[in-house]
Amino acid sequence: MQYRESDVENFRKLINRAKRAVFFGGAGVSTESGIPDFRSQDGLYKQKYKYPPETILSHTFFAKHTEEFYEFYRAKMLCLDAQPNAAHRKLAQWEQEGKLAAVVTQNIDGLHQKAGSRNVFELHGSIWRNYCTQCGMGYPVQRIAKGAGVPRCACGGIIKPDVVLYEEPLDQRVLDGAVKAIREADLLIVGGTSLNVYPAASLIDFFRGDNIVVINRGAPAKDMRGVLFIDGKIGEVFAGV
């Protein structure tokens, strides 16, 4: 255990006093549920493919090499059997208790909702939602997971996951909601993220409160002086709060 129990106790005191806490999370929240992240030593960016994952998960690649996109997407991005871990469950509990106002996540796995969280801002979309690029018809994820090749709508259009690919902007409605929640929060909890992905990482700059807690394996890229930093696995830390 790299963190001190006194830090967890301080975290416990802060959340118990909170009335509008907001959680901002990244891939590290889901790795303990068996979902691979991108930038760790064993993450997707360290693995070797014909094209780098950054290229495959881009709008240009989706448009020009749709079948290869879906080969990678089905193999590496769809973890439909993954279950929430202690961090997801604790956040849902805090929301039910009136301590947590919102979850802002960079993850696309839907595990926060599966754990019971209701006010979730998915900055990068969700694998569970898919739509026809031609007529807009919505499709469940099983339509993609159980098929092969390029999934097509009844109208003939290509079905696309409702996830934000590289070169695509964030959804403005989701972004506005996340900014509002963070700006109005009385406690900001940052977990499972290196804060390397922009523009998502810049959202924490909208926080106007006094207390920030950061839980991550290793210090994040952003200067976080003056915050309560807990170096550890987020599921383990949350289980002890």
N, C-alpha and C positions, 0 to 999 in steps of 0.2 A: 504494500500500500504506500503510494508516494505522497498522498495528501495527509494533512493532520486532522485528527478528530475535532479539534477546536475550530477548524475552518468549516467543517460540516455543521457544527453546532451554531456558528454564526449565520450560516446559510439558513438553518432551521428558524432562527429568530427573525431573520428578514422576511421569510415567506409567511411566517405566522402573523406578522404585522401588516402584510400587504393586503390591499383591497383591489388593486388593478395591476397585478404583475403581468408581464408579457414574456413569453419564451421565444427566443430566436434560435432555431436549430439547423444543423447541417447533417452531412452524411454519417458522422460519428454516432448520431442518435440511433441509426438503423443497423449499424454493423453488428451490434450485439443481438440483432434479430436474424443474422445470417445474410444480410444484404451487403454485397461488396461496395466499398467506397471507390473513389477515383484516384486520390492523390497519396494514399499511404503506400508503404513499401510493396504490399501485395495488391494494390488497387488496380483498377482497369487501365489506368494510364501507364502502368509498369508492364503490362502484358503486351505481347507482340501479335499484331494482326497485319493483314495486307495493307490496311490504312490505319492511322492513329485514331483512337476513339473520338478525339476532338473533331476530326474530319468526318467520320461516319455520322456523328450526332450533330451535324450542321444542316441548315436549311438547303444549302446548295447540293450536298450529297444526297439528301432525301429526294430532291427534285430530279437529280440526274442519274442516281444509282439506287432507285427505290427498293429493288429486290435485295441488293446487298445490305442496304440499311436494315431491312426487316430480318435478315439472317442474323445480324448482330443483335438487333433489338430483342428478338424472341429468345436468343441464347443468353443474353447478359442483363437485360433490363426488366424482364418479367419474373418477379419472385412472388408469385401469387399465393404461395402457401406460408409465407413469412408471417409471424405473429408478433404482436406488440411485446416489448420488454418492460422492465421496471420503470424506465424513464417515461415511456408513453403512458403507462397506467397511472403513474403518480401525477403527471400533468392533467390527465382527465379527472382525477380525484380532486385536485386543487381547483379546477374549473367548477366542479359540482359544489365545492365548499365555498365558492365565492371569492377565492383568493386570486385566481388567474383569469385575466380578461380575454386573452387570446394566445394562440400559437401561430408564429410566423415560421414557416419551414421552407427550406430549399429542396426537400425530398419530394419524390413523386410517387412514393409507395402506398400512401393512404393509411399508414399504420396509426397515425394519431386519431383518425376517425374510427378505425377499427377498435381502438382502445376506449373510445367513448367521448373524445374531445369533439366539441361542436363548432366553436368559433376558430376555424383554422384558415389561415391565408397561405395558399400553396403558390409560392412565387414562381416555381418552375412547372406548374401544372400537375397532372396526375395520369398514371398509366391506366387508371380505371375508367377514364373518359376518352372517347374516340369519336371522330366525326368525319363525314364525307367532305372532301375539299371542294366538291362541286355543288352539292345541294344542301349541305349542312346537317344531314341526318345523323343522329347520334347512335353509337354502337357500344356495347359492353366490351370489356377487355377480352372476354372469351372468344369473341369474333376474330380477334387477331391471334391469340395464343393457340387456338386449335387448328388454325389454317396453315397454309404454306404459300410461299410466293407473296405477291402483292395483294393485300385484301382490297376488295372493291365493293362499292355500294350497289344496290339494285339499279341505280341510275347509270352505273358505269364509272362513276368517279372513284378516285383513290381515297381510301380511308386513312386518316392520319391520327396518331395519338395526340391527345390534348396536352402535350408537353412542350416546353419552350426549348427549342433547339438553338445551337449556336447560330448567330446572325439574326435571331428573332428577338423582338422586344418583349419585355415582360407585359403581362396584361395590366392595363392602366387601372382598372377597377380594383384588382387584387392589390396592386402596388399602393394605391391611395388608402385602402383599408388598413394595410400593414403599417404605413407611415402614421396614420391617425392613432392606431392602437399603441404604437411605440411612443409617440409624442405624449400621449395621455397616461402612460404607465407610471406607477409609483415604484416599481422594481423591474429591472430588466435582467433576465437570465439568458445567458448566451451559452449554448451547449453543442458539443460535437461538431464544431466547425473551426477551420483554420483561418476563416475570414479572408480567404484568397479570391473568392468569386465575386466579381462586381457585375452589375450594380447592387446585387443583394447585400453584400457586406457593408455598403455605405449606409444602409438603413439604420444601423444602430446610432448613427450620428444625430438622428432625430430625437433621441431620448433626452428628456429634460429633468429627470429625477436625480436623486442623489446616490442611489445604490445600484451597482451592477455586479452580478455574479457571473463568472466565466468558469465552465467546467469543460475540460478538454484534455486529451493526451498530448502534452507538450504545449508550450505557449503559442497563442495565435499570432498571425503575422501583424495584426494591427497593434499599435501602441495601447496597452491597456493598464497603464500605471494608475494607481488609485482605486483599483477594483479588487474584489475578493476573487482570487484565482485559485481553483482547485484542480490540480493535475491528477486526473484519474479517469477511469471508465465511467461514463455518465450513468449507466444502469446501476452500477455499484454505489455510486454517490447518492443517486436519488433514492435507492432502496433504504439508505441509512438516514434520510432526512425525515 
